[in-house]
Amino acid sequence: MGDTERLSLLVGDGTVPSGAEVEVPVMNGFAAFTGDFVLDIDRAWEVVYGFARTRTVPPGEWCES
């Protein structure tokens, strides 16, 4: 796997139970994520906006996949 294929996911905040799945818009489609990696919408936007603005990884528990 090349460097461009690495992915890190921020651990969810308990908004959705671990065993449940949520479809999230990703690029040109949707991807299913378990509750282990789902954030409240306000927190999710905060993470995305903060990263886009500062180019730094937000604090939290990240899992490389």
MOQUIFEN-V631147 format. One record per residue. N is the residue number from 1. PSI is psi in radians with two decimals (none if undefined). OMEGA is omega in radians with two decimals (* if undefined). D_LAST is the distance of its C-alpha to the last C-alpha in Angstrom with 1 decimal. Layout:
# MOQUIFEN-V631147
n->N psi->PSI omega->OMEGA d_last->D_LAST
n->N psi->PSI omega->OMEGA d_last->D_LAST
This chain:
# MOQUIFEN-V631147
n->1 psi->2.24 omega->3.12 d_last->11.1
n->2 psi->2.94 omega->-3.13 d_last->12.7
n->3 psi->-0.52 omega->-3.13 d_last->12.0
n->4 psi->-0.16 omega->-3.11 d_last->12.4
n->5 psi->0.03 omega->3.14 d_last->9.5
n->6 psi->2.63 omega->-3.10 d_last->6.8
n->7 psi->2.36 omega->3.03 d_last->5.4
n->8 psi->2.39 omega->3.13 d_last->5.8
n->9 psi->2.39 omega->3.07 d_last->7.3
n->10 psi->2.30 omega->3.13 d_last->10.7
n->11 psi->2.42 omega->-3.10 d_last->11.8
n->12 psi->2.98 omega->-3.08 d_last->14.7
n->13 psi->0.22 omega->3.12 d_last->18.3
n->14 psi->0.07 omega->3.12 d_last->19.8
n->15 psi->-0.65 omega->-3.14 d_last->21.3
n->16 psi->2.37 omega->3.12 d_last->20.2
n->17 psi->2.60 omega->-3.08 d_last->20.3
n->18 psi->-0.72 omega->-3.07 d_last->17.2
n->19 psi->-0.19 omega->-3.13 d_last->18.2
n->20 psi->2.72 omega->3.09 d_last->19.2
n->21 psi->2.54 omega->3.11 d_last->17.4
n->22 psi->2.37 omega->3.06 d_last->17.9
n->23 psi->2.28 omega->-3.07 d_last->18.0
n->24 psi->2.35 omega->3.10 d_last->17.1
n->25 psi->2.22 omega->3.13 d_last->18.5
n->26 psi->2.04 omega->-3.12 d_last->16.1
n->27 psi->-2.04 omega->-3.05 d_last->18.1
n->28 psi->0.35 omega->-3.11 d_last->20.7
n->29 psi->-2.67 omega->3.13 d_last->19.7
n->30 psi->2.63 omega->3.06 d_last->17.9
n->31 psi->2.49 omega->3.12 d_last->14.5
n->32 psi->2.31 omega->3.08 d_last->14.5
n->33 psi->2.52 omega->3.05 d_last->12.6
n->34 psi->2.87 omega->3.11 d_last->13.7
n->35 psi->-0.32 omega->3.11 d_last->15.7
n->36 psi->-0.37 omega->-3.06 d_last->13.2
n->37 psi->0.53 omega->3.13 d_last->11.8
n->38 psi->2.37 omega->3.11 d_last->15.3
n->39 psi->2.71 omega->2.95 d_last->17.6
n->40 psi->2.52 omega->-3.05 d_last->21.3
n->41 psi->-0.69 omega->3.14 d_last->22.3
n->42 psi->-0.73 omega->3.11 d_last->24.1
n->43 psi->-0.70 omega->3.13 d_last->21.3
n->44 psi->-0.81 omega->3.11 d_last->18.9
n->45 psi->-0.66 omega->3.10 d_last->21.5
n->46 psi->-0.76 omega->3.14 d_last->22.2
n->47 psi->-0.84 omega->-3.11 d_last->18.6
n->48 psi->-0.84 omega->-3.13 d_last->18.7
n->49 psi->-0.78 omega->3.14 d_last->22.3
n->50 psi->-0.74 omega->3.13 d_last->21.9
n->51 psi->-0.77 omega->-3.13 d_last->19.2
n->52 psi->-0.61 omega->-3.10 d_last->21.3
n->53 psi->-0.73 omega->-3.00 d_last->24.4
n->54 psi->-0.25 omega->-3.08 d_last->23.5
n->55 psi->0.51 omega->3.05 d_last->20.4
n->56 psi->2.59 omega->-3.13 d_last->19.1
n->57 psi->2.21 omega->3.13 d_last->16.0
n->58 psi->2.66 omega->3.10 d_last->17.4
n->59 psi->2.71 omega->3.12 d_last->17.6
n->60 psi->3.09 omega->3.12 d_last->15.7
n->61 psi->2.05 omega->-3.11 d_last->13.0
n->62 psi->2.44 omega->3.10 d_last->9.6
n->63 psi->2.18 omega->3.09 d_last->6.3
n->64 psi->2.35 omega->-3.11 d_last->3.8
n->65 psi->none omega->* d_last->0.0
